[in-house]
Amino acid sequence: MTRSDAPAAAGSQAAPARRAYLVATGYGLAAGAVTCLTFFLMRGVQHLVWDERSQWWYIALMVLFGGALIAALRRVSLDADLDEQVDPGRVEPRQWRRIGLLGLSAIIAVGFGGAIGPEAGLVAVVTELSIVVRGRIARSRAETELITEAGSAAALSGFYGAPPVGAAYRQDALGPGRLPLLCASLTGFIGFALTWRLLDLETHALEMPASTSRGALLSPWIIVPALLSSALGCGYLLTRHALARLLTRMGSPVTQTLVGSAALALVLASWPVLRFSGHDDFGALGTWAAGGAWDVLLAAGCAKVAATALSLAAGWRGGDVFPLMFAGGAVGAATAVLLPGLDLQAAMVAGMSAACVVGLRKPVAVFVLVLFIVPGADAVALAVACGLGVLALQVLPDHPALAGNPHASH
C-alpha cells in the first residue's frame, strides 16, 4: 500500500464505524420512546383491571381471566424469556407476528397481576420494531445484529432509568466494543424520559429506608443477608425449574397455562402483596421491618420467588428482576430486624443484589442497576453482596436449573 492509499483505507474503515454509531444512536432514541408508550399501555391495563379493588374473589377471578387470555395467545405466540429476546441472532424476519403476540401476552400478564416485571414484554415489542427497522436500513449482518441489540439495550435502559444497564445486560460486560450499544442505551433513556414527560406520567422511585450509618464502617454482618439471599436466588431457580417440569407433564402449553394460572390465582388471592413486580411494594418491607415482623418479611421473600416462578412457568411472560429484588430486600430487612447493629438499607441492598446475581447470573448488570435505582446505596455492601453472589454461583450443586442459562428450562 502506498502512502496515498493509506488515508483512503482509513476513511473506508471509519465510514462503517460512524454509521454504526449513527444507527445505534438514532434507533435507540426511537426504541426508548416506543418502550415508554408500551409501558404506558401496560400501566393503563393494570389500572383498568384493578383500580383499588383487592377482594380475594376479584383477584382470583381476574388472574383466571388473564390466564385464559394468555393460554389463547400461546397457541400462536413465541415462547421466549428476556435472555432469549436480547439475543440479536435469534429472531428471523418472518417471526415478527409471533413476537408481536408475545408482546401482547406480556402486556396482559403485567396488567392482570402476574408476579412479574414488565421488562420482557417491553423488549418483545421493541424486538418486533427492530425487525421492521433492520429490514429497511441494515446493510450487513453485523448491522442487522447491531439494530436488534441496540433496540433491546435502549428498552432496558429506558425502563430501568440506568443507561449502562442496557449495554451491559446481554454479555454482562462493559467495554470499548460495547460503545455503540452504550450510545443506544443513552439515547434510549432520553427517548423514554422525554416520552414519559410528554405523557405527564408520575415517577415512582423505590421506597427504600434512609441509611442510619452513613460514613460508618460497614458491619461484617452484611454477609448474612447476602448469603441468605443467594440461597433464595438458588431456590428461585430450582422452584421455577421444578414447576416448569411439573406443568409440562400436564399436556399442551395451553393446558399448562390454565392449570398454572389456577394455582397462581389461589396464591395471589391469598396474599395480594405478591401481585405485580414488587417495585411499588418496597414501602411495605420498611413498615414490616419497623414493626419487627421478621417472620412476615421472610415469608414475603420466599412467597414472592414462588409466585414469580409459578407465573413464568405457567407462561405469564415477564421479567424477574424486580421480583427478585423485592424478595431479596425482604430477606435483607428480616436480617436487619434480627441483627440490630445492621443498617436496614445496607441489609436490603445486600439482599436484593445477591438474589439478583444468583437468579440472573449477571453480576455486572446487577451492580450497575442497583447503584442507579437506589440513590445513596452503600457501594461496599453492594460489592460484597455481588461478590458473594458470584461465589455462590461457583459452588452451586450440579443441577440443570443451576447450570448455564438460568432460564434454560423454559
C-alpha positions as CSV (number, residue, x, y, z in Angstrom):
1,M,0.0,0.0,0.0
2,T,1.4,3.4,-0.9
3,R,1.2,6.5,1.3
4,S,-1.5,7.9,-0.8
5,D,-3.6,4.8,-0.3
6,A,-3.4,5.0,3.5
7,P,-5.9,7.9,4.0
8,A,-8.4,6.3,1.7
9,A,-8.2,3.0,3.6
10,A,-8.6,4.7,6.9
11,G,-11.6,6.6,5.6
12,S,-13.2,3.4,4.3
13,Q,-12.8,1.8,7.7
14,A,-14.1,4.9,9.6
15,A,-17.3,5.2,7.5
16,P,-18.9,1.9,8.7
17,A,-17.9,2.8,12.3
18,R,-19.6,6.2,12.0
19,R,-22.7,4.7,10.5
20,A,-22.8,2.1,13.4
21,Y,-22.9,4.9,15.9
22,L,-25.5,6.9,13.9
23,V,-27.8,3.9,13.6
24,A,-27.4,2.9,17.2
25,T,-28.0,6.4,18.5
26,G,-31.0,7.2,16.2
27,Y,-32.7,3.9,16.7
28,G,-32.0,3.9,20.4
29,L,-34.0,7.2,20.7
30,A,-37.0,5.7,18.8
31,A,-36.8,2.5,20.8
32,G,-36.8,4.3,24.1
33,A,-39.9,6.2,23.1
34,V,-41.7,3.1,21.9
35,T,-40.8,1.4,25.2
36,C,-42.3,4.2,27.2
37,L,-45.5,4.1,25.1
38,T,-45.8,0.3,25.7
39,F,-45.2,0.7,29.4
40,F,-47.9,3.3,29.4
41,L,-50.3,0.8,27.9
42,M,-49.3,-1.8,30.4
43,R,-50.0,0.6,33.3
44,G,-53.3,1.5,31.7
45,V,-54.4,-2.1,31.5
46,Q,-53.3,-2.6,35.1
47,H,-55.2,0.4,36.4
48,L,-58.3,-0.6,34.4
49,V,-58.3,-4.1,35.7
50,W,-57.6,-3.3,39.4
51,D,-58.5,0.3,40.3
52,E,-58.0,-0.3,44.0
53,R,-60.0,-3.5,44.0
54,S,-58.4,-6.1,46.2
55,Q,-61.1,-8.5,47.4
56,W,-59.8,-12.1,47.3
57,W,-62.5,-13.3,44.9
58,Y,-61.9,-10.4,42.5
59,I,-58.2,-11.1,42.4
60,A,-58.8,-14.8,41.8
61,L,-61.3,-14.0,39.0
62,M,-59.0,-11.5,37.2
63,V,-56.0,-13.8,37.4
64,L,-58.0,-16.7,36.0
65,F,-59.3,-14.5,33.2
66,G,-55.8,-13.2,32.4
67,G,-54.6,-16.8,32.4
68,A,-57.3,-17.7,29.9
69,L,-56.3,-14.9,27.6
70,I,-52.6,-15.9,27.8
71,A,-53.5,-19.5,27.1
72,A,-55.3,-18.5,24.0
73,L,-52.3,-16.4,22.8
74,R,-49.9,-19.3,23.5
75,R,-51.4,-21.1,20.6
76,V,-49.7,-18.7,18.2
77,S,-47.1,-16.8,20.3
78,L,-43.4,-17.4,20.6
79,D,-42.2,-18.7,24.0
80,A,-39.1,-16.8,24.9
81,D,-37.7,-15.1,28.0
82,L,-35.8,-11.9,28.4
83,D,-32.3,-13.5,27.8
84,E,-33.5,-15.1,24.6
85,Q,-35.1,-11.8,23.4
86,V,-32.0,-9.8,23.8
87,D,-30.0,-12.3,21.6
88,P,-29.5,-10.4,18.3
89,G,-29.1,-13.6,16.3
90,R,-32.2,-15.3,17.4
91,V,-35.2,-13.6,15.6
92,E,-35.9,-14.1,11.9
93,P,-37.9,-11.6,9.9
94,R,-40.8,-14.0,9.4
95,Q,-41.3,-14.3,13.1
96,W,-42.5,-10.7,13.6
97,R,-46.1,-11.6,14.1
98,R,-45.3,-14.2,16.8
99,I,-43.1,-11.6,18.5
100,G,-45.9,-9.1,18.5
101,L,-48.2,-11.7,20.0
102,L,-45.6,-12.3,22.7
103,G,-45.6,-8.6,23.5
104,L,-49.4,-8.6,23.8
105,S,-49.2,-11.7,26.0
106,A,-46.7,-9.9,28.3
107,I,-49.0,-6.8,28.5
108,I,-51.8,-9.0,29.6
109,A,-49.6,-10.8,32.1
110,V,-48.5,-7.5,33.7
111,G,-51.9,-5.9,33.5
112,F,-53.7,-8.9,35.1
113,G,-51.5,-9.1,38.2
114,G,-48.8,-11.7,37.4
115,A,-45.9,-11.7,39.9
116,I,-43.5,-10.5,37.2
117,G,-41.8,-7.3,35.9
118,P,-42.7,-5.7,32.5
119,E,-39.2,-5.7,31.0
120,A,-39.6,-8.9,28.9
121,G,-42.7,-7.6,27.3
122,L,-41.2,-4.2,26.6
123,V,-38.2,-5.9,24.9
124,A,-40.6,-8.1,22.9
125,V,-42.4,-5.1,21.4
126,V,-39.1,-3.3,20.6
127,T,-37.8,-6.6,19.1
128,E,-40.7,-6.5,16.7
129,L,-39.9,-2.9,15.8
130,S,-36.2,-3.9,15.3
131,I,-37.3,-6.5,12.7
132,V,-39.1,-3.8,10.7
133,V,-36.2,-1.3,11.0
134,R,-33.4,-3.6,10.2
135,G,-35.3,-4.9,7.1
136,R,-35.3,-1.4,5.8
137,I,-31.9,0.1,6.7
138,A,-29.5,-2.7,7.6
139,R,-26.7,-3.1,5.0
140,S,-24.9,-6.1,6.6
141,R,-25.3,-8.9,9.0
142,A,-23.3,-7.0,11.6
143,E,-25.6,-4.1,11.2
144,T,-28.7,-6.3,11.5
145,E,-27.4,-7.7,14.8
146,L,-26.5,-4.2,16.0
147,I,-30.0,-2.9,15.4
148,T,-31.6,-5.8,17.2
149,E,-29.3,-5.5,20.2
150,A,-29.4,-1.7,20.2
151,G,-33.2,-1.8,20.5
152,S,-33.1,-4.2,23.4
153,A,-30.4,-2.1,25.1
154,A,-32.4,1.1,24.7
155,A,-35.6,-0.6,26.0
156,L,-33.9,-1.9,29.2
157,S,-32.0,1.4,29.8
158,G,-35.2,3.5,29.4
159,F,-37.3,1.3,31.6
160,Y,-34.7,0.9,34.4
161,G,-33.6,4.5,34.1
162,A,-30.0,3.3,34.0
163,P,-28.2,3.8,30.6
164,P,-25.3,1.4,31.2
165,V,-27.5,-1.5,32.1
166,G,-28.9,-2.0,28.6
167,A,-25.4,-2.1,27.1
168,A,-24.1,-4.5,29.8
169,Y,-27.1,-6.8,30.1
170,R,-26.7,-9.4,27.4
171,Q,-23.0,-10.1,27.8
172,D,-22.8,-8.8,31.4
173,A,-19.8,-6.6,30.5
174,L,-19.0,-3.0,29.6
175,G,-16.0,-2.4,27.3
176,P,-14.9,-0.5,24.2
177,G,-16.6,-3.0,22.0
178,R,-20.0,-2.0,23.6
179,L,-19.7,1.7,22.9
180,P,-22.3,1.8,20.1
181,L,-24.7,0.0,22.4
182,L,-23.9,2.4,25.2
183,C,-24.9,5.2,22.9
184,A,-28.1,3.4,22.1
185,S,-28.7,2.9,25.8
186,L,-28.2,6.6,26.5
187,T,-30.5,7.8,23.7
188,G,-33.0,5.1,24.7
189,F,-33.0,6.6,28.2
190,I,-33.5,10.1,26.7
191,G,-36.3,8.9,24.4
192,F,-38.1,7.1,27.3
193,A,-37.7,10.1,29.6
194,L,-39.0,12.6,27.0
195,T,-42.0,10.5,26.2
196,W,-42.7,10.0,29.9
197,R,-42.7,13.7,30.4
198,L,-44.9,14.3,27.3
199,L,-47.4,11.8,28.7
200,D,-47.2,13.6,32.0
201,L,-46.7,10.3,33.9
202,E,-45.8,10.1,37.6
203,T,-42.5,8.6,38.7
204,H,-42.4,6.1,41.5
205,A,-39.0,5.5,43.0
206,L,-38.2,2.5,45.2
207,E,-39.3,3.3,48.7
208,M,-36.0,2.4,50.4
209,P,-35.3,3.4,54.0
210,A,-32.7,6.0,54.7
211,S,-29.3,4.8,55.8
212,T,-28.6,5.4,59.5
213,S,-24.9,4.5,59.4
214,R,-23.6,6.7,56.5
215,G,-19.9,7.3,56.9
216,A,-19.5,4.5,59.5
217,L,-17.7,1.2,58.9
218,L,-19.8,-1.5,57.3
219,S,-20.9,-4.2,59.7
220,P,-19.3,-7.6,59.0
221,W,-22.8,-9.0,59.5
222,I,-23.6,-7.7,56.0
223,I,-22.6,-11.1,54.7
224,V,-25.7,-12.7,56.4
225,P,-28.4,-11.1,54.2
226,A,-26.1,-11.6,51.2
227,L,-25.7,-15.3,51.9
228,L,-29.4,-15.9,52.7
229,S,-30.5,-14.0,49.6
230,S,-28.0,-16.0,47.5
231,A,-29.7,-19.1,48.8
232,L,-33.1,-17.5,48.0
233,G,-31.9,-16.9,44.4
234,C,-30.9,-20.6,44.1
235,G,-34.2,-21.6,45.5
236,Y,-36.0,-19.5,42.9
237,L,-34.1,-21.2,40.0
238,L,-34.9,-24.7,41.5
239,T,-38.5,-23.8,42.1
240,R,-39.0,-22.4,38.6
241,H,-37.3,-25.5,37.0
242,A,-39.4,-27.9,39.1
243,L,-42.7,-26.1,38.3
244,A,-41.9,-25.9,34.6
245,R,-41.3,-29.7,34.6
246,L,-44.4,-30.4,36.6
247,L,-46.6,-28.3,34.3
248,T,-45.1,-29.8,31.2
249,R,-46.5,-33.2,32.3
250,M,-50.0,-31.6,32.3
251,G,-50.1,-31.6,28.5
252,S,-50.1,-28.8,25.9
253,P,-48.9,-25.2,26.6
254,V,-52.5,-24.1,26.7
255,T,-53.3,-26.7,29.4
256,Q,-50.1,-25.7,31.3
257,T,-51.1,-22.1,31.4
258,L,-54.7,-22.8,32.5
259,V,-53.6,-25.2,35.3
260,G,-50.7,-22.9,36.4
261,S,-53.0,-19.8,36.3
262,A,-55.5,-21.6,38.6
263,A,-52.7,-22.2,41.1
264,L,-51.5,-18.7,40.7
265,A,-55.0,-17.3,41.3
266,L,-55.1,-19.1,44.7
267,V,-51.6,-17.8,45.7
268,L,-52.2,-14.2,44.7
269,A,-55.7,-14.1,46.2
270,S,-54.3,-15.5,49.5
271,W,-51.7,-12.7,49.8
272,P,-52.4,-9.7,47.4
273,V,-49.0,-8.1,48.0
274,L,-47.4,-10.9,45.8
275,R,-49.1,-9.4,42.7
276,F,-47.1,-7.4,40.2
277,S,-43.3,-6.9,40.2
278,G,-42.9,-5.7,43.7
279,H,-41.4,-2.4,42.6
280,D,-44.2,-0.4,44.2
281,D,-44.4,-2.5,47.4
282,F,-41.0,-1.8,48.9
283,G,-42.7,0.5,51.4
284,A,-44.4,-2.5,52.9
285,L,-41.0,-4.0,53.7
286,G,-39.9,-0.9,55.6
287,T,-43.2,-1.0,57.5
288,W,-42.8,-4.6,58.5
289,A,-39.2,-4.0,59.5
290,A,-40.2,-1.1,61.7
291,G,-42.7,-3.3,63.4
292,G,-40.2,-6.0,64.0
293,A,-42.1,-8.5,61.8
294,W,-39.0,-10.5,60.7
295,D,-41.2,-13.6,60.2
296,V,-43.5,-11.8,57.8
297,L,-40.5,-10.5,55.9
298,L,-39.0,-13.9,55.4
299,A,-42.4,-15.3,54.4
300,A,-42.8,-12.5,51.9
301,G,-39.4,-13.2,50.3
302,C,-40.0,-16.9,49.9
303,A,-43.6,-16.5,48.7
304,K,-42.5,-13.8,46.2
305,V,-40.0,-16.1,44.4
306,A,-42.5,-18.9,44.5
307,A,-45.2,-16.7,42.9
308,T,-42.8,-15.4,40.3
309,A,-41.6,-18.9,39.4
310,L,-45.2,-20.1,39.1
311,S,-46.1,-17.1,36.9
312,L,-43.2,-17.7,34.5
313,A,-43.6,-21.5,34.5
314,A,-47.3,-21.1,33.6
315,G,-46.5,-18.9,30.6
316,W,-47.1,-15.5,32.1
317,R,-44.5,-13.6,30.1
318,G,-42.4,-11.1,32.0
319,G,-39.2,-10.4,33.8
320,D,-37.9,-11.5,37.2
321,V,-35.5,-8.6,38.1
322,F,-37.8,-6.6,40.4
323,P,-39.5,-9.6,41.9
324,L,-36.0,-10.9,42.9
325,M,-35.2,-7.5,44.2
326,F,-38.3,-7.4,46.3
327,A,-37.7,-11.0,47.7
328,G,-34.0,-10.3,48.4
329,G,-34.9,-6.9,50.0
330,A,-37.4,-8.7,52.2
331,V,-34.8,-11.2,53.4
332,G,-32.3,-8.4,54.0
333,A,-34.9,-6.4,56.0
334,A,-35.6,-9.6,58.1
335,T,-31.9,-9.9,59.0
336,A,-31.7,-6.3,59.9
337,V,-34.5,-6.8,62.4
338,L,-32.8,-9.9,63.9
339,L,-29.3,-8.2,63.9
340,P,-30.0,-4.7,65.4
341,G,-26.5,-3.5,64.6
342,L,-27.1,-3.9,60.9
343,D,-28.2,-0.9,58.9
344,L,-31.6,-1.6,57.3
345,Q,-30.9,0.0,53.9
346,A,-27.5,-1.7,53.6
347,A,-29.1,-5.1,54.5
348,M,-31.8,-4.6,51.9
349,V,-29.3,-3.6,49.2
350,A,-27.2,-6.6,50.0
351,G,-30.2,-8.9,49.9
352,M,-31.7,-7.6,46.7
353,S,-28.3,-7.6,44.9
354,A,-27.3,-11.1,45.9
355,A,-30.7,-12.6,45.0
356,C,-30.5,-11.0,41.5
357,V,-26.9,-12.0,40.9
358,V,-27.7,-15.7,41.5
359,G,-31.1,-15.6,39.9
360,L,-30.0,-13.7,36.8
361,R,-26.2,-14.6,36.6
362,K,-25.3,-11.1,35.7
363,P,-23.3,-9.5,38.5
364,V,-22.0,-6.5,36.4
365,A,-25.5,-5.6,35.3
366,V,-26.9,-6.0,38.8
367,F,-24.2,-3.9,40.4
368,V,-24.8,-1.0,37.9
369,L,-28.6,-1.3,38.1
370,V,-28.7,-1.2,42.0
371,L,-26.4,1.8,42.0
372,F,-28.8,3.7,39.7
373,I,-32.1,2.8,41.3
374,V,-31.1,3.1,45.0
375,P,-29.8,6.6,45.5
376,G,-27.0,6.7,48.1
377,A,-26.7,2.9,48.1
378,D,-23.7,1.6,50.1
379,A,-21.3,0.7,47.3
380,V,-19.3,-1.6,49.7
381,A,-22.4,-3.5,50.8
382,L,-23.4,-3.8,47.1
383,A,-20.0,-5.0,46.1
384,V,-19.8,-7.5,48.9
385,A,-23.2,-8.9,48.0
386,C,-22.4,-9.2,44.3
387,G,-19.1,-10.9,45.2
388,L,-20.8,-13.4,47.5
389,G,-23.4,-14.0,44.8
390,V,-20.7,-14.8,42.3
391,L,-19.0,-17.2,44.8
392,A,-22.4,-18.8,45.3
393,L,-22.7,-19.4,41.6
394,Q,-19.3,-21.2,41.7
395,V,-20.3,-23.6,44.5
396,L,-23.9,-24.4,43.5
397,P,-24.7,-28.1,43.1
398,D,-24.8,-29.8,39.8
399,H,-28.4,-29.4,38.7
400,P,-30.0,-28.5,35.4
401,A,-31.7,-25.4,36.9
402,L,-28.4,-24.1,38.2
403,A,-26.2,-24.6,35.1
404,G,-25.7,-22.1,32.3
405,N,-28.7,-20.0,31.4
406,P,-30.9,-19.7,34.4
407,H,-33.9,-19.7,32.2
408,A,-32.9,-22.6,30.1
409,S,-35.6,-24.8,31.4
410,H,-38.3,-22.6,29.8
